[in-house]
Amino acid sequence: MARARRRVDTWKTKRWYEILAPKGFGEVKIGETLASDPSSLIGRTVETTMRELAGDFTKQHIKLKFVITDVKGNQAYTAFKGHALSREYMRSQIRRKSTRVEGVVDVTTKDGWKLRVKTIAIAIGRVQTAQEKAIRRVMSDLVKKEAEEKDLDLLIQEIIQNRLSVNMYRAASKIYPLKRVEVRKVKVLESASA
């Protein structure tokens, strides 16, 4: 006769953990998650918007990614993993009879983080190839300069607060009239500790 196994309810073994944003974002609670083992949380990715993080409705199109790096008690601590503008926002910016100039540059911050930064400039009308290259060069040079001078937290704040975009707009609009310049996406390639 077969012996009946006693089933363990896995839900009873799980606990709730608060997920906190990195120090650069004020260690604000960005969510909660369930786990039976705290070590299983490490490496999980959490996505949120600036609206949820800071309560600023005008920045709801900015999406942020964090990765859980440490768990102490019932709190999970995160590190910055990436930033992106929502597709809907980007689509609303691009119109007919305009040129978009996209740039991709790999940079290393002052504190050793390696990032891939993607920028976009939207020009009014058609832009010549030489002007496109000049705009792309100006944007990438500014991003490299800012990254070399600032640590990760400060650079991300510059990007989210649109200060870097404004500087790129001022420099690139001397080449050709532009509608908008944005840092479209930031991805962490290698952390400072690696």
FIKOLZA-1660 file (N, C-alpha, C; in steps of 0.1 Angstrom, whole numbers, plus 5000, padded with zeros to 4 digits):
% residues 194
   i   px   py   pz ch aa at
   1 5008 4988 5000  A  M  N
   1 5000 5000 5000  A  M CA
   1 5009 5012 5000  A  M  C
   2 5005 5022 4992  A  A  N
   2 5013 5034 4991  A  A CA
   2 5011 5043 5003  A  A  C
   3 5022 5049 5007  A  R  N
   3 5021 5058 5019  A  R CA
   3 5018 5072 5014  A  R  C
   4 5009 5078 5021  A  A  N
   4 5005 5092 5017  A  A CA
   4 5015 5102 5023  A  A  C
   5 5020 5111 5014  A  R  N
   5 5030 5121 5018  A  R CA
   5 5023 5133 5024  A  R  C
   6 5029 5139 5034  A  R  N
   6 5024 5150 5040  A  R CA
   6 5028 5163 5032  A  R  C
   7 5018 5170 5027  A  R  N
   7 5021 5182 5019  A  R CA
   7 5024 5194 5028  A  R  C
   8 5034 5201 5024  A  V  N
   8 5038 5213 5031  A  V CA
   8 5033 5225 5024  A  V  C
   9 5026 5234 5031  A  D  N
   9 5020 5246 5024  A  D CA
   9 5032 5256 5023  A  D  C
  10 5036 5259 5011  A  T  N
  10 5048 5268 5008  A  T CA
  10 5044 5282 5012  A  T  C
  11 5032 5286 5011  A  W  N
  11 5028 5299 5015  A  W CA
  11 5031 5303 5029  A  W  C
  12 5030 5293 5038  A  K  N
  12 5033 5296 5052  A  K CA
  12 5047 5298 5055  A  K  C
  13 5056 5294 5046  A  T  N
  13 5070 5296 5048  A  T CA
  13 5075 5310 5042  A  T  C
  14 5067 5316 5035  A  K  N
  14 5071 5329 5028  A  K CA
  14 5068 5341 5037  A  K  C
  15 5077 5351 5035  A  R  N
  15 5076 5364 5043  A  R CA
  15 5075 5375 5033  A  R  C
  16 5070 5387 5038  A  W  N
  16 5070 5399 5030  A  W CA
  16 5082 5407 5032  A  W  C
  17 5088 5412 5021  A  Y  N
  17 5100 5420 5022  A  Y CA
  17 5097 5434 5015  A  Y  C
  18 5101 5445 5022  A  E  N
  18 5100 5458 5016  A  E CA
  18 5112 5460 5007  A  E  C
  19 5109 5466 4995  A  I  N
  19 5120 5469 4986  A  I CA
  19 5123 5484 4986  A  I  C
  20 5135 5487 4989  A  L  N
  20 5139 5501 4990  A  L CA
  20 5148 5506 4979  A  L  C
  21 5145 5518 4974  A  A  N
  21 5154 5524 4964  A  A CA
  21 5168 5527 4969  A  A  C
  22 5178 5529 4960  A  P  N
  22 5191 5531 4964  A  P CA
  22 5192 5545 4972  A  P  C
  23 5204 5547 4978  A  K  N
  23 5206 5559 4986  A  K CA
  23 5204 5572 4978  A  K  C
  24 5208 5571 4965  A  G  N
  24 5207 5583 4956  A  G CA
  24 5193 5587 4954  A  G  C
  25 5183 5578 4956  A  F  N
  25 5169 5581 4955  A  F CA
  25 5162 5582 4969  A  F  C
  26 5170 5583 4979  A  G  N
  26 5164 5585 4992  A  G CA
  26 5159 5573 5000  A  G  C
  27 5163 5561 4995  A  E  N
  27 5159 5548 5001  A  E CA
  27 5144 5548 5004  A  E  C
  28 5136 5553 4994  A  V  N
  28 5121 5553 4995  A  V CA
  28 5116 5539 4992  A  V  C
  29 5105 5535 4998  A  K  N
  29 5099 5521 4996  A  K CA
  29 5093 5521 4982  A  K  C
  30 5098 5512 4973  A  I  N
  30 5093 5511 4960  A  I CA
  30 5084 5499 4957  A  I  C
  31 5083 5491 4967  A  G  N
  31 5074 5479 4965  A  G CA
  31 5076 5469 4976  A  G  C
  32 5069 5458 4975  A  E  N
  32 5070 5447 4984  A  E CA
  32 5070 5434 4976  A  E  C
  33 5077 5424 4982  A  T  N
  33 5077 5411 4975  A  T CA
  33 5077 5400 4985  A  T  C
  34 5073 5388 4980  A  L  N
  34 5072 5376 4989  A  L CA
  34 5084 5367 4986  A  L  C
  35 5089 5361 4996  A  A  N
  35 5100 5351 4994  A  A CA
  35 5101 5342 5006  A  A  C
  36 5104 5329 5004  A  S  N
  36 5106 5320 5015  A  S CA
  36 5121 5321 5020  A  S  C
  37 5130 5325 5011  A  D  N
  37 5144 5326 5015  A  D CA
  37 5149 5339 5010  A  D  C
  38 5155 5347 5019  A  P  N
  38 5160 5361 5016  A  P CA
  38 5170 5360 5005  A  P  C
  39 5178 5350 5004  A  S  N
  39 5189 5349 4994  A  S CA
  39 5183 5348 4980  A  S  C
  40 5170 5343 4979  A  S  N
  40 5164 5342 4965  A  S CA
  40 5160 5355 4960  A  S  C
  41 5159 5366 4968  A  L  N
  41 5156 5379 4964  A  L CA
  41 5168 5386 4956  A  L  C
  42 5180 5382 4960  A  I  N
  42 5192 5389 4954  A  I CA
  42 5192 5386 4939  A  I  C
  43 5193 5397 4931  A  G  N
  43 5194 5395 4917  A  G CA
  43 5180 5398 4910  A  G  C
  44 5170 5399 4918  A  R  N
  44 5157 5403 4912  A  R CA
  44 5156 5417 4907  A  R  C
  45 5150 5419 4896  A  T  N
  45 5149 5433 4891  A  T CA
  45 5135 5439 4894  A  T  C
  46 5135 5451 4898  A  V  N
  46 5123 5459 4901  A  V CA
  46 5122 5471 4892  A  V  C
  47 5110 5473 4886  A  E  N
  47 5108 5484 4877  A  E CA
  47 5098 5494 4883  A  E  C
  48 5100 5507 4883  A  T  N
  48 5091 5517 4888  A  T CA
  48 5092 5529 4879  A  T  C
  49 5083 5539 4881  A  T  N
  49 5084 5551 4874  A  T CA
  49 5088 5562 4884  A  T  C
  50 5093 5574 4878  A  M  N
  50 5096 5585 4887  A  M CA
  50 5084 5590 4894  A  M  C
  51 5072 5589 4888  A  R  N
  51 5060 5593 4894  A  R CA
  51 5057 5586 4907  A  R  C
  52 5059 5573 4907  A  E  N
  52 5057 5565 4919  A  E CA
  52 5068 5567 4929  A  E  C
  53 5080 5570 4924  A  L  N
  53 5092 5571 4933  A  L CA
  53 5092 5585 4940  A  L  C
  54 5089 5596 4932  A  A  N
  54 5090 5609 4938  A  A CA
  54 5077 5616 4939  A  A  C
  55 5066 5610 4933  A  G  N
  55 5053 5616 4934  A  G CA
  55 5051 5628 4924  A  G  C
  56 5060 5629 4914  A  D  N
  56 5060 5640 4904  A  D CA
  56 5053 5635 4892  A  D  C
  57 5041 5639 4890  A  F  N
  57 5032 5635 4879  A  F CA
  57 5038 5638 4865  A  F  C
  58 5046 5649 4864  A  T  N
  58 5052 5653 4851  A  T CA
  58 5063 5644 4847  A  T  C
  59 5068 5635 4856  A  K  N
  59 5078 5626 4852  A  K CA
  59 5074 5611 4851  A  K  C
  60 5061 5609 4848  A  Q  N
  60 5055 5596 4848  A  Q CA
  60 5061 5588 4836  A  Q  C
  61 5067 5594 4826  A  H  N
  61 5072 5587 4814  A  H CA
  61 5086 5582 4817  A  H  C
  62 5092 5585 4828  A  I  N
  62 5106 5580 4831  A  I CA
  62 5105 5567 4839  A  I  C
  63 5110 5556 4833  A  K  N
  63 5110 5543 4840  A  K CA
  63 5124 5540 4845  A  K  C
  64 5124 5535 4857  A  L  N
  64 5137 5532 4864  A  L CA
  64 5137 5517 4867  A  L  C
  65 5149 5511 4866  A  K  N
  65 5151 5497 4869  A  K CA
  65 5161 5496 4880  A  K  C
  66 5158 5488 4891  A  F  N
  66 5167 5485 4902  A  F CA
  66 5169 5470 4903  A  F  C
  67 5180 5466 4908  A  V  N
  67 5183 5452 4911  A  V CA
  67 5185 5451 4926  A  V  C
  68 5179 5440 4932  A  I  N
  68 5181 5438 4946  A  I CA
  68 5195 5432 4949  A  I  C
  69 5203 5439 4958  A  T  N
  69 5216 5435 4960  A  T CA
  69 5219 5430 4974  A  T  C
  70 5210 5433 4984  A  D  N
  70 5212 5430 4998  A  D CA
  70 5199 5429 5005  A  D  C
  71 5198 5420 5015  A  V  N
  71 5186 5418 5023  A  V CA
  71 5190 5418 5038  A  V  C
  72 5184 5428 5045  A  K  N
  72 5187 5428 5060  A  K CA
  72 5173 5429 5067  A  K  C
  73 5171 5419 5075  A  G  N
  73 5158 5418 5082  A  G CA
  73 5147 5416 5071  A  G  C
  74 5137 5425 5071  A  N  N
  74 5126 5424 5062  A  N CA
  74 5127 5435 5051  A  N  C
  75 5139 5440 5049  A  Q  N
  75 5142 5451 5039  A  Q CA
  75 5152 5446 5029  A  Q  C
  76 5148 5448 5016  A  A  N
  76 5156 5445 5005  A  A CA
  76 5162 5458 4999  A  A  C
  77 5175 5459 4998  A  Y  N
  77 5182 5471 4993  A  Y CA
  77 5186 5469 4978  A  Y  C
  78 5185 5480 4971  A  T  N
  78 5187 5479 4956  A  T CA
  78 5198 5487 4951  A  T  C
  79 5202 5485 4939  A  A  N
  79 5212 5493 4932  A  A CA
  79 5206 5497 4918  A  A  C
  80 5210 5508 4913  A  F  N
  80 5205 5513 4900  A  F CA
  80 5209 5503 4889  A  F  C
  81 5200 5499 4880  A  K  N
  81 5203 5490 4869  A  K CA
  81 5201 5497 4855  A  K  C
  82 5191 5506 4855  A  G  N
  82 5188 5512 4842  A  G CA
  82 5177 5523 4843  A  G  C
  83 5176 5530 4832  A  H  N
  83 5166 5541 4830  A  H CA
  83 5162 5541 4816  A  H  C
  84 5149 5544 4814  A  A  N
  84 5144 5545 4800  A  A CA
  84 5132 5554 4800  A  A  C
  85 5130 5560 4788  A  L  N
  85 5118 5568 4786  A  L CA
  85 5107 5558 4780  A  L  C
  86 5095 5560 4784  A  S  N
  86 5084 5551 4779  A  S CA
  86 5082 5553 4764  A  S  C
  87 5078 5542 4757  A  R  N
  87 5076 5542 4743  A  R CA
  87 5065 5552 4739  A  R  C
  88 5055 5553 4747  A  E  N
  88 5044 5562 4744  A  E CA
  88 5049 5577 4743  A  E  C
  89 5057 5580 4753  A  Y  N
  89 5063 5593 4753  A  Y CA
  89 5072 5596 4741  A  Y  C
  90 5080 5587 4738  A  M  N
  90 5089 5588 4726  A  M CA
  90 5081 5590 4713  A  M  C
  91 5070 5582 4712  A  R  N
  91 5062 5583 4700  A  R CA
  91 5055 5596 4699  A  R  C
  92 5051 5602 4710  A  S  N
  92 5044 5615 4710  A  S CA
  92 5053 5626 4706  A  S  C
  93 5066 5624 4708  A  Q  N
  93 5076 5635 4704  A  Q CA
  93 5080 5635 4690  A  Q  C
  94 5079 5623 4683  A  I  N
  94 5084 5622 4669  A  I CA
  94 5072 5625 4660  A  I  C
  95 5074 5635 4651  A  R  N
  95 5063 5638 4641  A  R CA
  95 5068 5637 4627  A  R  C
  96 5059 5639 4618  A  R  N
  96 5063 5639 4603  A  R CA
  96 5072 5651 4600  A  R  C
  97 5080 5649 4590  A  K  N
  97 5089 5660 4585  A  K CA
  97 5099 5665 4596  A  K  C
  98 5102 5655 4604  A  S  N
  98 5113 5658 4614  A  S CA
  98 5123 5647 4613  A  S  C
  99 5135 5650 4618  A  T  N
  99 5146 5640 4617  A  T CA
  99 5150 5637 4632  A  T  C
 100 5152 5624 4634  A  R  N
 100 5157 5620 4647  A  R CA
 100 5171 5616 4646  A  R  C
 101 5179 5621 4655  A  V  N
 101 5193 5618 4655  A  V CA
 101 5196 5610 4668  A  V  C
 102 5199 5597 4666  A  E  N
 102 5202 5589 4678  A  E CA
 102 5217 5587 4680  A  E  C
 103 5221 5586 4692  A  G  N
 103 5235 5584 4696  A  G CA
 103 5236 5573 4707  A  G  C
 104 5246 5565 4706  A  V  N
 104 5249 5556 4717  A  V CA
 104 5264 5557 4721  A  V  C
 105 5266 5558 4734  A  V  N
 105 5280 5560 4739  A  V CA
 105 5282 5552 4752  A  V  C
 106 5293 5545 4752  A  D  N
 106 5296 5538 4765  A  D CA
 106 5306 5547 4773  A  D  C
 107 5302 5549 4786  A  V  N
 107 5310 5558 4794  A  V CA
 107 5313 5551 4807  A  V  C
 108 5323 5557 4814  A  T  N
 108 5327 5552 4828  A  T CA
 108 5326 5564 4837  A  T  C
 109 5318 5563 4848  A  T  N
 109 5316 5574 4857  A  T CA
 109 5329 5575 4866  A  T  C
 110 5329 5586 4873  A  K  N
 110 5340 5589 4882  A  K CA
 110 5343 5578 4892  A  K  C
 111 5332 5572 4897  A  D  N
 111 5334 5561 4907  A  D CA
 111 5334 5547 4901  A  D  C
 112 5336 5546 4888  A  G  N
 112 5340 5533 4881  A  G CA
 112 5328 5526 4875  A  G  C
 113 5316 5531 4875  A  W  N
 113 5305 5524 4869  A  W CA
 113 5306 5525 4854  A  W  C
 114 5304 5514 4846  A  K  N
 114 5303 5515 4832  A  K CA
 114 5289 5515 4827  A  K  C
 115 5286 5525 4819  A  L  N
 115 5272 5527 4814  A  L CA
 115 5271 5528 4799  A  L  C
 116 5260 5524 4794  A  R  N
 116 5257 5526 4780  A  R CA
 116 5245 5537 4780  A  R  C
 117 5248 5548 4774  A  V  N
 117 5239 5559 4774  A  V CA
 117 5234 5561 4759  A  V  C
 118 5220 5561 4757  A  K  N
 118 5215 5563 4744  A  K CA
 118 5207 5577 4744  A  K  C
 119 5211 5585 4735  A  T  N
 119 5205 5598 4734  A  T CA
 119 5197 5600 4721  A  T  C
 120 5188 5610 4721  A  I  N
 120 5181 5612 4708  A  I CA
 120 5178 5627 4707  A  I  C
 121 5180 5632 4695  A  A  N
 121 5177 5646 4693  A  A CA
 121 5166 5646 4681  A  A  C
 122 5156 5654 4683  A  I  N
 122 5146 5655 4673  A  I CA
 122 5147 5669 4667  A  I  C
 123 5150 5669 4654  A  A  N
 123 5152 5682 4646  A  A CA
 123 5139 5686 4639  A  A  C
 124 5138 5699 4637  A  I  N
 124 5126 5704 4630  A  I CA
 124 5130 5704 4615  A  I  C
 125 5124 5695 4607  A  G  N
 125 5127 5694 4593  A  G CA
 125 5138 5684 4590  A  G  C
 126 5142 5684 4578  A  R  N
 126 5152 5674 4573  A  R CA
 126 5166 5679 4576  A  R  C
 127 5175 5670 4581  A  V  N
 127 5188 5674 4585  A  V CA
 127 5198 5667 4575  A  V  C
 128 5208 5674 4571  A  Q  N
 128 5219 5668 4563  A  Q CA
 128 5227 5659 4571  A  Q  C
 129 5233 5649 4564  A  T  N
 129 5241 5639 4571  A  T CA
 129 5253 5645 4579  A  T  C
 130 5259 5655 4574  A  A  N
 130 5271 5661 4581  A  A CA
 130 5266 5668 4594  A  A  C
 131 5254 5674 4593  A  Q  N
 131 5248 5680 4605  A  Q CA
 131 5244 5669 4615  A  Q  C
 132 5239 5658 4610  A  E  N
 132 5235 5647 4619  A  E CA
 132 5247 5642 4627  A  E  C
 133 5258 5640 4620  A  K  N
 133 5270 5635 4626  A  K CA
 133 5276 5645 4636  A  K  C
 134 5275 5658 4633  A  A  N
 134 5279 5669 4642  A  A CA
 134 5271 5669 4655  A  A  C
 135 5258 5668 4654  A  I  N
 135 5248 5667 4665  A  I CA
 135 5251 5655 4674  A  I  C
 136 5253 5644 4667  A  R  N
 136 5256 5631 4674  A  R CA
 136 5269 5632 4682  A  R  C
 137 5279 5639 4676  A  R  N
 137 5292 5640 4682  A  R CA
 137 5291 5650 4695  A  R  C
 138 5284 5661 4693  A  V  N
 138 5282 5670 4704  A  V CA
 138 5275 5663 4716  A  V  C
 139 5265 5655 4713  A  M  N
 139 5258 5648 4724  A  M CA
 139 5267 5638 4731  A  M  C
 140 5274 5630 4723  A  S  N
 140 5283 5620 4730  A  S CA
 140 5294 5626 4737  A  S  C
 141 5300 5637 4732  A  D  N
 141 5311 5644 4739  A  D CA
 141 5306 5650 4753  A  D  C
 142 5294 5655 4753  A  L  N
 142 5288 5661 4765  A  L CA
 142 5285 5650 4776  A  L  C
 143 5280 5638 4771  A  V  N
 143 5277 5627 4780  A  V CA
 143 5290 5622 4786  A  V  C
 144 5300 5620 4777  A  K  N
 144 5313 5615 4782  A  K CA
 144 5319 5625 4793  A  K  C
 145 5319 5638 4790  A  K  N
 145 5324 5648 4799  A  K CA
 145 5317 5647 4813  A  K  C
 146 5304 5647 4812  A  E  N
 146 5296 5647 4825  A  E CA
 146 5299 5634 4833  A  E  C
 147 5300 5623 4826  A  A  N
 147 5302 5610 4833  A  A CA
 147 5316 5610 4839  A  A  C
 148 5326 5615 4833  A  E  N
 148 5340 5615 4838  A  E CA
 148 5340 5624 4851  A  E  C
 149 5332 5635 4852  A  E  N
 149 5333 5644 4863  A  E CA
 149 5324 5640 4875  A  E  C
 150 5314 5631 4872  A  K  N
 150 5304 5628 4883  A  K CA
 150 5304 5613 4886  A  K  C
 151 5299 5611 4899  A  D  N
 151 5297 5597 4902  A  D CA
 151 5283 5592 4898  A  D  C
 152 5280 5580 4899  A  L  N
 152 5268 5574 4893  A  L CA
 152 5255 5581 4898  A  L  C
 153 5254 5583 4911  A  D  N
 153 5242 5589 4917  A  D CA
 153 5240 5603 4911  A  D  C
 154 5250 5611 4911  A  L  N
 154 5249 5625 4906  A  L CA
 154 5246 5625 4891  A  L  C
 155 5252 5616 4883  A  L  N
 155 5249 5616 4869  A  L CA
 155 5235 5612 4866  A  L  C
 156 5230 5602 4873  A  I  N
 156 5216 5598 4871  A  I CA
 156 5206 5609 4875  A  I  C
 157 5209 5617 4886  A  Q  N
 157 5201 5628 4890  A  Q CA
 157 5201 5639 4879  A  Q  C
 158 5213 5641 4873  A  E  N
 158 5214 5651 4861  A  E CA
 158 5205 5646 4850  A  E  C
 159 5205 5633 4847  A  I  N
 159 5197 5628 4836  A  I CA
 159 5182 5629 4839  A  I  C
 160 5178 5625 4851  A  I  N
 160 5164 5625 4854  A  I CA
 160 5158 5639 4856  A  I  C
 161 5166 5648 4861  A  Q  N
 161 5162 5662 4862  A  Q CA
 161 5163 5670 4849  A  Q  C
 162 5167 5663 4838  A  N  N
 162 5168 5669 4825  A  N CA
 162 5179 5680 4823  A  N  C
 163 5188 5681 4833  A  R  N
 163 5199 5691 4832  A  R CA
 163 5208 5687 4821  A  R  C
 164 5211 5674 4819  A  L  N
 164 5220 5670 4809  A  L CA
 164 5214 5672 4795  A  L  C
 165 5201 5669 4794  A  S  N
 165 5193 5671 4781  A  S CA
 165 5193 5686 4777  A  S  C
 166 5192 5695 4787  A  V  N
 166 5192 5709 4784  A  V CA
 166 5205 5714 4779  A  V  C
 167 5216 5709 4785  A  N  N
 167 5230 5712 4781  A  N CA
 167 5232 5707 4767  A  N  C
 168 5228 5695 4764  A  M  N
 168 5229 5689 4750  A  M CA
 168 5221 5697 4740  A  M  C
 169 5209 5701 4744  A  Y  N
 169 5200 5709 4735  A  Y CA
 169 5207 5723 4732  A  Y  C
 170 5213 5729 4742  A  R  N
 170 5219 5742 4739  A  R CA
 170 5231 5741 4730  A  R  C
 171 5239 5731 4732  A  A  N
 171 5251 5729 4723  A  A CA
 171 5247 5724 4709  A  A  C
 172 5238 5715 4708  A  A  N
 172 5234 5709 4695  A  A CA
 172 5225 5718 4687  A  A  C
 173 5217 5727 4693  A  S  N
 173 5208 5735 4685  A  S CA
 173 5216 5746 4678  A  S  C
 174 5229 5748 4681  A  K  N
 174 5237 5758 4674  A  K CA
 174 5240 5752 4660  A  K  C
 175 5240 5739 4658  A  I  N
 175 5243 5732 4646  A  I CA
 175 5230 5733 4637  A  I  C
 176 5218 5729 4642  A  Y  N
 176 5206 5729 4635  A  Y CA
 176 5194 5731 4645  A  Y  C
 177 5184 5738 4641  A  P  N
 177 5172 5740 4650  A  P CA
 177 5166 5726 4655  A  P  C
 178 5165 5725 4668  A  L  N
 178 5160 5712 4673  A  L CA
 178 5147 5714 4681  A  L  C
 179 5139 5704 4681  A  K  N
 179 5126 5705 4689  A  K CA
 179 5129 5700 4703  A  K  C
 180 5137 5689 4704  A  R  N
 180 5139 5683 4717  A  R CA
 180 5151 5674 4717  A  R  C
 181 5158 5673 4728  A  V  N
 181 5169 5664 4730  A  V CA
 181 5167 5657 4744  A  V  C
 182 5169 5644 4743  A  E  N
 182 5166 5636 4755  A  E CA
 182 5177 5625 4757  A  E  C
 183 5179 5621 4769  A  V  N
 183 5186 5609 4772  A  V CA
 183 5176 5598 4773  A  V  C
 184 5176 5590 4762  A  R  N
 184 5165 5580 4760  A  R CA
 184 5166 5568 4769  A  R  C
 185 5178 5563 4771  A  K  N
 185 5180 5551 4779  A  K CA
 185 5194 5551 4785  A  K  C
 186 5195 5545 4797  A  V  N
 186 5208 5543 4804  A  V CA
 186 5208 5529 4809  A  V  C
 187 5218 5522 4806  A  K  N
 187 5219 5508 4810  A  K CA
 187 5233 5506 4817  A  K  C
 188 5233 5499 4829  A  V  N
 188 5245 5496 4836  A  V CA
 188 5251 5484 4830  A  V  C
 189 5264 5486 4825  A  L  N
 189 5271 5474 4819  A  L CA
 189 5279 5467 4829  A  L  C
 190 5285 5475 4838  A  E  N
 190 5294 5469 4848  A  E CA
 190 5294 5478 4861  A  E  C
 191 5292 5472 4872  A  S  N
 191 5292 5480 4884  A  S CA
 191 5306 5483 4889  A  S  C
 192 5307 5492 4898  A  A  N
 192 5320 5497 4903  A  A CA
 192 5327 5486 4910  A  A  C
 193 5320 5477 4917  A  S  N
 193 5326 5467 4925  A  S CA
 193 5331 5455 4917  A  S  C
 194 5326 5454 4905  A  A  N
 194 5330 5442 4896  A  A CA
 194 5344 5443 4891  A  A  C
% end
